[in-house]
Amino acid sequence: MVFIRFQLLKTFVDILCVTVPRAIEATGRIRRFKILSSFTNIIQLPLIYIVFHMGFQPYFMYIIALLFGAIMTYSIALYCARTDCNIPARYFILKAILPVSASVLLTLVIAYPCMMAIAVNSISSLVFSVTLTMLIFAVSFYCICCQKEERRILYSLFILIKTNKKES
């Protein structure tokens, strides 16, 4: 189970920050970022070897991948985005990382007690719990992460879908 948790955490960090390297690549000034990020990715292999050689548990591979493959790589990306793209790291953290993290945390706080009350022992209960969690996340994301203009766009899209459904 610890492997799944570390993989989910690494995936979460990847999803939060995946747009930053794309912004750097869009400028065409990728040399410094690619060299530094390649170093943080390559250094993982010898570190994993050393950790295994020292007798640590296999899940330390995920810790190293999380630290070097995700956190350090995206920290470098934030630095390069600031210097090459004029995207301040503080702005990205305040406008993207914190709201999405708050939305995920709120989803966990609300959904976890519900999941504990529901015994997920059949396909129907699994579908129900996944649907419930997705719905909770969608509402929390809408309330926490979306700005007024984005909410207006989503509302008009909802009205458009609702109108098209009535016509057919």
N, C-alpha and C positions, 0 to 999 in steps of 0.2 A: 504494500500500500504506500510505503514511503516513496517508491519510485514514481508512482502516479502523481503524488502530491508535488514532488520536485519538477516533474515534467509539466504539470499544469502551471506551476509558478513560472517556469522558464517560458512557456508559451504565452502566458499573460504579459510578461515583460516584453517579449518579442512583439506581441500585438500592439502594446502601448506605444512602442517606439519605432515601428517599422517605417513610418513615414519620414522620419528624420534623414536616414540615409538616402531615401528617394529624392528629398529636397536637395541634398548635396550633389547627387548625381545629375540632377536637372540643371545645375549651374555649369557642369562640365569640369569643375575643379575638384577632381576626385583623387588625385595622386596621394596627397597626404593622408586622407581618410582611409583609402584602400591599404596603404602601407601599414598604418597603425592598427586598423581593424584586422588585417591579416596576421599581424604579430600577436594580437590578443587571441585570435583563433588558433594559431599554430602552437602557441605556448601551452595550450590545454593538454596536448598529447604527452609531452614529457612530465608535466605536473601530475597527470592521471597515473602515469607509469610509476612515478616516485611515491605517490600516495598508496597505490596498490602494493608496491614493493615494501612499504613500511607496515603493511598489514591492516590498513584501514578498510572499512566496510565498502562494498560496491557502490552504495548510494553517494559516496563522496565524489564519484564521477559527475553526478548531477550538480553537486555543489560547485565544483570547479567549472563546469559548463555554464552554470548560472552566473558565477562571478566573472569569468573571463569572456565567455561567449555571448553573454547578454549584457550584464551591468557595465562592465568596462568598455565593451564595444559601443554601447549606446551612449555612455558618458563621452567617449571620443567623438561620437557622432554629434552630440549636443555642442561640444566644443567647436567642432568644424562647422556646424550650422551657424554658430554665433559669428565665427570669423569669416566664413565664406558666403553665407546667405543672409546675414543680418537678422537671424532669428535668435533672440536671447533665450538662453536655457530657462531662465526664470519664467519667461512668458509661456514657453511650451509646457513647463511643469504646472504652472497655475491654470492654464487654459485647456490642457489635454490630460495630463497624467493624473492630477488630483481629482478632477470631476469624475473621470472614468473609474478610478480606484474607489472613490466614495460610492459610486453607483454599484459597483461589484460588491463592496462591503455591505451596503444596505441590502442588496439581494441575498447575500449569505445570511445576514442577521434575520431577515424575514423568512427566507425559504428553509433554512436549516431546521427550525422547530417543526415546520410543516412536514418536512421529509422524515423527521424522527417519529412523527405521529402516524405516518403512512408506512406500512410495511411494504417495501418494494420487493415483492416476491412473485410478480407476474408481469407479463408484457403490458397489460392495461394499466397497472399501477405505475410502471416505469414511464409509459407514455404520459400519464397524468402528471407525474412529478416533474418530468422534463418540460412539459407544456406550462405548468404552473411556474416553474423557475424562469422560463423564458419570458412569460408574461410579467412577472415581477421585475425582471431585469429591464424589459422594454419600458415599463412605466417609470422605474427609477432613472433610467437613462434619459427619458424624455423630460422628467422633472429636474434632474440635476445637470445634465450635460448640454441639453439643447438651449440655444439662445432664442430670443424672441423671433428673429427672422426665420430660423430653422423650424420653430414650432408653427409659424404661420404657413410655411411651405408644406409641412407634414399635414397640417389641418386641411389645407386646400386640396392636397392629394387624397386625403381621406374622403372629403366631400365629393371629389371627382369619381372616385371608385364607387362610392355609395350611389351617386347619380347614375353611373353606367350600369350598376347592378339592377336598379329599379327599372331602367329602360329595357333590359333584356328579359 
